[in-house]
Amino acid sequence: MLNATLKITWSEKVEYVTKNAESIPSSGGVYEIQGRKKVDGGYTRRYVGASENLRETFDRHLSNDESNQKLRQFLSEKKSFFRYVKSGSDQIRKDLEKGLYSKYRHSFIDNEKMPSGSGKYMKISVEENNT
């Protein structure tokens, strides 16, 4: 396994409510859902995923079609936020998802399975944007 380091910069976070779906691009990318305030007033990562269409994924997680019941319940009960990194490459999306999953899984809501990426980007430098 090549252990490359990749620096990613997240988009601004968007409150996870239906009316904000239009602000999410229809392009592919990797995303995270944040929620549950930390002691310092910030939010913590609760879920990461990869998608061919970020807007459709944003909508699906809020709908009755969401198969992850714990995630659906979390989004309906807690103030949460969505942010993303665009990527046109399916393989890079999968690799980033796996790297982020490995880096942050300790605080996640039941991601149902280990992402299928190669793990190429197990070392990820994340630019937080202070958001």
CYANA upper distance limits for C-alpha pairs under 8 A (distance plus 0.5 A):
  1 MET  CA    118 SER  CA      8.07
  1 MET  CA    119 GLY  CA      7.60
  1 MET  CA    120 LYS  CA      6.87
  2 LEU  CA    119 GLY  CA      8.42
  2 LEU  CA    120 LYS  CA      5.85
  2 LEU  CA    121 TYR  CA      8.46
  3 ASN  CA    119 GLY  CA      8.06
  3 ASN  CA    120 LYS  CA      5.85
  3 ASN  CA    121 TYR  CA      6.55
  3 ASN  CA    122 MET  CA      6.52
  3 ASN  CA    123 LYS  CA      7.07
  4 ALA  CA    120 LYS  CA      6.43
  4 ALA  CA    121 TYR  CA      5.75
  4 ALA  CA    122 MET  CA      7.47
  4 ALA  CA    123 LYS  CA      6.72
  5 THR  CA    121 TYR  CA      6.39
  5 THR  CA    122 MET  CA      7.71
  5 THR  CA    123 LYS  CA      5.20
  5 THR  CA    124 ILE  CA      5.83
  5 THR  CA    125 SER  CA      7.35
  6 LEU  CA    121 TYR  CA      6.81
  6 LEU  CA    123 LYS  CA      7.21
  6 LEU  CA    124 ILE  CA      5.44
  6 LEU  CA    125 SER  CA      6.43
  7 LYS  CA    124 ILE  CA      6.33
  7 LYS  CA    125 SER  CA      4.95
  7 LYS  CA    126 VAL  CA      6.25
  7 LYS  CA    127 GLU  CA      7.56
  8 ILE  CA     85 VAL  CA      7.67
  8 ILE  CA    124 ILE  CA      7.78
  8 ILE  CA    125 SER  CA      6.86
  8 ILE  CA    126 VAL  CA      5.68
  8 ILE  CA    127 GLU  CA      6.47
  9 THR  CA     85 VAL  CA      7.20
  9 THR  CA    126 VAL  CA      6.68
  9 THR  CA    127 GLU  CA      5.20
  9 THR  CA    128 GLU  CA      7.21
  9 THR  CA    129 ASN  CA      7.84
 10 TRP  CA     83 ARG  CA      6.78
 10 TRP  CA     84 TYR  CA      5.99
 10 TRP  CA     85 VAL  CA      5.84
 10 TRP  CA    126 VAL  CA      8.30
 10 TRP  CA    127 GLU  CA      7.20
 10 TRP  CA    128 GLU  CA      7.10
 10 TRP  CA    129 ASN  CA      7.57
 11 SER  CA     83 ARG  CA      5.98
 11 SER  CA     84 TYR  CA      5.92
 11 SER  CA     85 VAL  CA      6.76
 12 GLU  CA     83 ARG  CA      6.71
 12 GLU  CA    129 ASN  CA      8.07
 12 GLU  CA    131 THR  CA      7.30
 13 LYS  CA     81 PHE  CA      6.39
 13 LYS  CA     82 PHE  CA      5.98
 13 LYS  CA     83 ARG  CA      5.17
 13 LYS  CA    131 THR  CA      7.15
 14 VAL  CA     20 ASN  CA      7.62
 14 VAL  CA     81 PHE  CA      5.82
 14 VAL  CA     82 PHE  CA      5.72
 14 VAL  CA     83 ARG  CA      6.83
 15 GLU  CA     20 ASN  CA      7.61
 15 GLU  CA     79 LYS  CA      8.06
 15 GLU  CA     80 SER  CA      6.49
 15 GLU  CA     81 PHE  CA      4.86
 15 GLU  CA     82 PHE  CA      6.83
 16 TYR  CA     20 ASN  CA      7.50
 16 TYR  CA     58 PHE  CA      8.47
 16 TYR  CA     75 LEU  CA      7.96
 16 TYR  CA     79 LYS  CA      7.90
 16 TYR  CA     80 SER  CA      5.92
 16 TYR  CA     81 PHE  CA      5.31
 16 TYR  CA     82 PHE  CA      6.32
 17 VAL  CA     21 ALA  CA      7.93
 17 VAL  CA     62 LEU  CA      8.34
 18 THR  CA     59 ASP  CA      7.38
 18 THR  CA     62 LEU  CA      7.73
 20 ASN  CA     24 ILE  CA      7.81
 21 ALA  CA     55 ARG  CA      6.55
 21 ALA  CA     58 PHE  CA      7.07
 21 ALA  CA     59 ASP  CA      7.05
 22 GLU  CA     55 ARG  CA      7.82
 24 ILE  CA     54 LEU  CA      7.08
 24 ILE  CA     55 ARG  CA      5.63
 24 ILE  CA     58 PHE  CA      8.27
 25 PRO  CA     53 ASN  CA      8.05
 25 PRO  CA     54 LEU  CA      6.63
 25 PRO  CA     55 ARG  CA      6.18
 26 SER  CA     53 ASN  CA      5.33
 26 SER  CA     54 LEU  CA      5.96
 26 SER  CA     55 ARG  CA      5.56
 26 SER  CA     56 GLU  CA      7.62
 27 SER  CA     52 GLU  CA      6.93
 27 SER  CA     53 ASN  CA      5.49
 27 SER  CA     54 LEU  CA      6.54
 27 SER  CA     55 ARG  CA      8.25
 27 SER  CA     86 LYS  CA      7.35
 27 SER  CA     87 SER  CA      8.17
 27 SER  CA     88 GLY  CA      7.71
 28 GLY  CA     50 ALA  CA      8.21
 28 GLY  CA     51 SER  CA      5.94
 28 GLY  CA     52 GLU  CA      4.51
 28 GLY  CA     53 ASN  CA      5.29
 28 GLY  CA     54 LEU  CA      6.30
 28 GLY  CA     86 LYS  CA      6.35
 28 GLY  CA     87 SER  CA      6.00
 28 GLY  CA     88 GLY  CA      6.06
 28 GLY  CA     89 SER  CA      8.32
 28 GLY  CA     90 ASP  CA      8.45
 28 GLY  CA     93 ARG  CA      8.44
 29 GLY  CA     50 ALA  CA      6.32
 29 GLY  CA     51 SER  CA      6.05
 29 GLY  CA     52 GLU  CA      6.99
 29 GLY  CA     53 ASN  CA      7.85
 29 GLY  CA     54 LEU  CA      6.96
 29 GLY  CA     84 TYR  CA      7.09
 29 GLY  CA     85 VAL  CA      5.97
 29 GLY  CA     86 LYS  CA      4.61
 29 GLY  CA     87 SER  CA      4.98
 29 GLY  CA     88 GLY  CA      7.34
 29 GLY  CA     93 ARG  CA      6.47
 30 VAL  CA     48 VAL  CA      7.84
 30 VAL  CA     49 GLY  CA      6.24
 30 VAL  CA     50 ALA  CA      4.76
 30 VAL  CA     51 SER  CA      6.75
 30 VAL  CA     54 LEU  CA      8.43
 30 VAL  CA     84 TYR  CA      6.06
 30 VAL  CA     85 VAL  CA      5.88
 30 VAL  CA     86 LYS  CA      7.03
 30 VAL  CA     87 SER  CA      7.69
 30 VAL  CA     93 ARG  CA      6.36
 30 VAL  CA     96 LEU  CA      7.54
 30 VAL  CA     97 GLU  CA      6.80
 31 TYR  CA     48 VAL  CA      6.12
 31 TYR  CA     49 GLY  CA      5.94
 31 TYR  CA     50 ALA  CA      6.68
 31 TYR  CA     51 SER  CA      8.33
 31 TYR  CA     54 LEU  CA      8.21
 31 TYR  CA     82 PHE  CA      7.47
 31 TYR  CA     83 ARG  CA      6.12
 31 TYR  CA     84 TYR  CA      4.58
 31 TYR  CA     85 VAL  CA      6.86
 32 GLU  CA     45 ARG  CA      7.10
 32 GLU  CA     46 ARG  CA      7.86
 32 GLU  CA     47 TYR  CA      6.00
 32 GLU  CA     48 VAL  CA      4.77
 32 GLU  CA     49 GLY  CA      6.94
 32 GLU  CA     82 PHE  CA      6.35
 32 GLU  CA     83 ARG  CA      6.15
 32 GLU  CA     84 TYR  CA      6.84
 33 ILE  CA     45 ARG  CA      6.43
 33 ILE  CA     46 ARG  CA      6.11
 33 ILE  CA     47 TYR  CA      5.58
 33 ILE  CA     48 VAL  CA      6.89
 33 ILE  CA     80 SER  CA      7.25
 33 ILE  CA     81 PHE  CA      6.05
 33 ILE  CA     82 PHE  CA      5.22
 33 ILE  CA     83 ARG  CA      7.27
 34 GLN  CA     43 TYR  CA      6.35
 34 GLN  CA     44 THR  CA      5.78
 34 GLN  CA     45 ARG  CA      4.89
 34 GLN  CA     46 ARG  CA      5.75
 34 GLN  CA     47 TYR  CA      7.57
 34 GLN  CA     80 SER  CA      5.96
 34 GLN  CA     81 PHE  CA      5.52
 34 GLN  CA     82 PHE  CA      6.92
 35 GLY  CA     43 TYR  CA      5.76
 35 GLY  CA     44 THR  CA      6.15
 35 GLY  CA     45 ARG  CA      7.07
 35 GLY  CA     46 ARG  CA      6.78
 35 GLY  CA     78 LYS  CA      7.44
 35 GLY  CA     79 LYS  CA      6.73
 35 GLY  CA     80 SER  CA      4.93
 35 GLY  CA     81 PHE  CA      6.91
 36 ARG  CA     43 TYR  CA      6.21
 36 ARG  CA     44 THR  CA      6.84
 36 ARG  CA     78 LYS  CA      7.71
 36 ARG  CA     79 LYS  CA      7.90
 36 ARG  CA     80 SER  CA      7.90
 37 LYS  CA     41 GLY  CA      6.21
 37 LYS  CA     42 GLY  CA      5.91
 37 LYS  CA     43 TYR  CA      5.02
 37 LYS  CA     44 THR  CA      7.23
 38 LYS  CA     42 GLY  CA      5.71
 38 LYS  CA     43 TYR  CA      6.01
 38 LYS  CA     44 THR  CA      7.10
 42 GLY  CA    131 THR  CA      8.48
 44 THR  CA    107 SER  CA      7.97
 45 ARG  CA    104 TYR  CA      7.75
 45 ARG  CA    107 SER  CA      7.05
 45 ARG  CA    108 PHE  CA      7.23
 46 ARG  CA    107 SER  CA      6.33
 46 ARG  CA    108 PHE  CA      4.78
 46 ARG  CA    109 ILE  CA      5.96
 47 TYR  CA    108 PHE  CA      5.81
 47 TYR  CA    109 ILE  CA      6.49
 47 TYR  CA    110 ASP  CA      8.49
 47 TYR  CA    111 ASN  CA      7.22
 48 VAL  CA     97 GLU  CA      7.18
 48 VAL  CA    100 LEU  CA      7.56
 48 VAL  CA    101 TYR  CA      6.98
 48 VAL  CA    111 ASN  CA      8.35
 49 GLY  CA     97 GLU  CA      6.30
 50 ALA  CA     93 ARG  CA      6.26
 50 ALA  CA     94 LYS  CA      6.92
 50 ALA  CA     97 GLU  CA      6.38
 51 SER  CA     57 THR  CA      7.19
 51 SER  CA     93 ARG  CA      8.06
 52 GLU  CA     90 ASP  CA      7.94
 53 ASN  CA     57 THR  CA      6.87
 54 LEU  CA     58 PHE  CA      6.58
 55 ARG  CA     59 ASP  CA      6.81
 56 GLU  CA     60 ARG  CA      6.53
 57 THR  CA     61 HIS  CA      6.67
 58 PHE  CA     62 LEU  CA      7.42
 58 PHE  CA     82 PHE  CA      8.46
 59 ASP  CA     63 SER  CA      6.93
 60 ARG  CA     64 ASN  CA      8.20
 60 ARG  CA     65 ASP  CA      6.71
 60 ARG  CA     66 GLU  CA      6.30
 61 HIS  CA     65 ASP  CA      8.02
 61 HIS  CA     66 GLU  CA      5.66
 61 HIS  CA     71 LEU  CA      8.07
 61 HIS  CA     72 ARG  CA      6.84
 61 HIS  CA     75 LEU  CA      8.49
 62 LEU  CA     66 GLU  CA      7.50
 62 LEU  CA     72 ARG  CA      6.97
 62 LEU  CA     75 LEU  CA      7.47
 62 LEU  CA     76 SER  CA      8.14
 63 SER  CA     72 ARG  CA      8.33
 66 GLU  CA     72 ARG  CA      6.96
 67 SER  CA     72 ARG  CA      8.48
 68 ASN  CA     72 ARG  CA      6.79
 68 ASN  CA    110 ASP  CA      8.39
 68 ASN  CA    112 GLU  CA      7.85
 69 GLN  CA     73 GLN  CA      6.53
 70 LYS  CA     74 PHE  CA      6.58
 70 LYS  CA    109 ILE  CA      7.23
 70 LYS  CA    110 ASP  CA      7.26
 71 LEU  CA     75 LEU  CA      6.68
 71 LEU  CA    109 ILE  CA      6.88
 71 LEU  CA    110 ASP  CA      7.92
 72 ARG  CA     76 SER  CA      6.77
 73 GLN  CA     77 GLU  CA      6.65
 74 PHE  CA     78 LYS  CA      6.18
 75 LEU  CA     79 LYS  CA      7.63
 75 LEU  CA     80 SER  CA      7.05
 87 SER  CA     92 ILE  CA      7.60
 87 SER  CA     93 ARG  CA      6.77
 88 GLY  CA     93 ARG  CA      8.36
 89 SER  CA     93 ARG  CA      6.73
 90 ASP  CA     94 LYS  CA      6.77
 91 GLN  CA     95 ASP  CA      6.63
 91 GLN  CA    117 GLY  CA      7.48
 92 ILE  CA     96 LEU  CA      6.46
 93 ARG  CA     97 GLU  CA      6.52
 93 ARG  CA    117 GLY  CA      8.41
 94 LYS  CA     98 LYS  CA      6.72
 94 LYS  CA    115 PRO  CA      7.41
 94 LYS  CA    116 SER  CA      6.83
 94 LYS  CA    117 GLY  CA      4.84
 94 LYS  CA    118 SER  CA      8.00
 95 ASP  CA     99 GLY  CA      6.67
 95 ASP  CA    116 SER  CA      8.19
 95 ASP  CA    117 GLY  CA      4.71
 95 ASP  CA    118 SER  CA      6.07
 95 ASP  CA    119 GLY  CA      5.88
 95 ASP  CA    120 LYS  CA      6.44
 95 ASP  CA    121 TYR  CA      6.43
 96 LEU  CA    100 LEU  CA      6.54
 96 LEU  CA    117 GLY  CA      7.96
 96 LEU  CA    119 GLY  CA      8.23
 96 LEU  CA    121 TYR  CA      6.48
 96 LEU  CA    122 MET  CA      8.38
 97 GLU  CA    101 TYR  CA      6.44
 97 GLU  CA    115 PRO  CA      6.98
 97 GLU  CA    117 GLY  CA      7.57
 98 LYS  CA    102 SER  CA      6.60
 98 LYS  CA    114 MET  CA      7.76
 98 LYS  CA    115 PRO  CA      5.56
 98 LYS  CA    116 SER  CA      7.30
 98 LYS  CA    117 GLY  CA      5.97
 98 LYS  CA    118 SER  CA      8.03
 98 LYS  CA    119 GLY  CA      6.35
 98 LYS  CA    121 TYR  CA      8.29
 98 LYS  CA    122 MET  CA      7.89
 99 GLY  CA    103 LYS  CA      6.67
 99 GLY  CA    119 GLY  CA      6.39
 99 GLY  CA    120 LYS  CA      8.09
 99 GLY  CA    121 TYR  CA      5.86
 99 GLY  CA    122 MET  CA      4.83
 99 GLY  CA    123 LYS  CA      7.34
 99 GLY  CA    124 ILE  CA      7.29
100 LEU  CA    104 TYR  CA      6.51
100 LEU  CA    105 ARG  CA      8.31
100 LEU  CA    122 MET  CA      8.04
100 LEU  CA    124 ILE  CA      7.84
101 TYR  CA    105 ARG  CA      5.67
101 TYR  CA    114 MET  CA      8.21
101 TYR  CA    115 PRO  CA      7.93
102 SER  CA    122 MET  CA      7.71
103 LYS  CA    122 MET  CA      8.08
104 TYR  CA    108 PHE  CA      7.81
